[in-house]
Amino acid sequence: MLLALLLAAAAPAAQPAPPPSAAPAAKQWPIKEGDFVMRDFVFRSGEKLAELKLHYTTIGTPHRNAAGEIDNAVMVLHGTGGTGKQFFQPQFADELYGPGQPLDITRYFIILPDNIGHGGSSKPSDGLRMKFPHYDYDDMVAAQHRLLAEHFGIRKMRLIMGTSMGCMHAFVWGETFPDFSRALMPMACEPVAIAGLNRMWRQLAIDSIENDPAWNRGNYTAQPAQGVRGAASLLFVAGGAPLYLQSTYPTRDAAVAYAREKVAASIKGIDANDLIYQLDSSRNYDPWPRLEAIRAPMLWINSADDFINPRNLPFPEEAVKRMPDTRFRLIAETADTRGHGTHTWAKFWKNDLAGLLARTAP
């Protein structure tokens, strides 16, 4: 799981040499945006919102089959702190959306929601602050389902894929709505409760904010700078790619300058209360006991240099035995892979995506 604001921190340099170079200019894709408002939304905690807004971006055109049903819809789910628009970064969009590419927008209708607590969707910083309902991953998936089923009228998705937090959402989707998607593609997560080091760094980031006196139980008039800086620093380390960063910033001065620059940049996009909620929403995620409920064909991809989902954990080998239509791939670590952020560099896995779409074609 990692913030999209960390994608900018961990994977921007286009050339493998300091000083950092700017990322390629993004293409202007023909996108549409909208909002879906759900009335009297009840969260799993029992808390309620009179109106829960889910913002979304789409690209491509819905296709309807002989029964009049949309049959080419793909949903891509972002990570913690991200938005749907992160999937227009060149390293993702330019590899996938063009003619003949795996998610060619002349063939697929792509839906990119901002999840609860993120982007243009309802979130604590809209005004409720720490009185905002304490959402979790089940709430987020429930809202996604309503967006697809009620707003777009979709009965079956062609594909649901997700990165980081979105990866974990894909596992929740597979268990909660096992027949809703023809295929699933989770990237950069494990199907187990957030514990061990993965829980520790998240909790320490939350503690950094809440222990800053300026946080004032969420009632700050300006962002609690020291607390947010501490949290952003932890996020930067968690999203790092050791070989890539060593190759790209081989001197002490270059490494220090890059780290400081990227943490400073990421702070500008953080609201302290929003970040607390985002990190804490994983608190009861645990698909492990019900993996057998996942029936949709799945391609699950992790990266060997991912600090958050380390390669020596035994879970993938054990999980695949319980999900017979699931294939797992571990992307080997190189000086070009991007740690946790490899999930957004499509060049590493777009052929795998093409293969999944081919083997699950109607």
Protein Blocks (a to p, Z undefined) as FASTA:
>chain_A
ZZfklmmmmmmbfbfcdcdddddddddddddddddddehiacfkopacfbacdddddedj
ddddfkopafkbccddddehiafklmmgfklmmmmmmghiaklcklbccdddddehiajb
ccfklonmmmbccddfklmmmmmmmmmmmmnopabdfbdcdehjlmmmmmmmmmmmmmlp
fbdcdehiafbdcehjllmmmmmmmmmmmmpmklnnopafbdcfklmmmmmmmmmmmmpc
fklmmmmmmcfklmmmmmmmmmmmmmmmpcfklmmmmmmmmmmgcfklmmmmpmbdcddd
ddfklmklcfkbcklmmmmmmmmkbccddddddfkbghjmlmmmmklmmmmmmmmmmmmg
ZZ
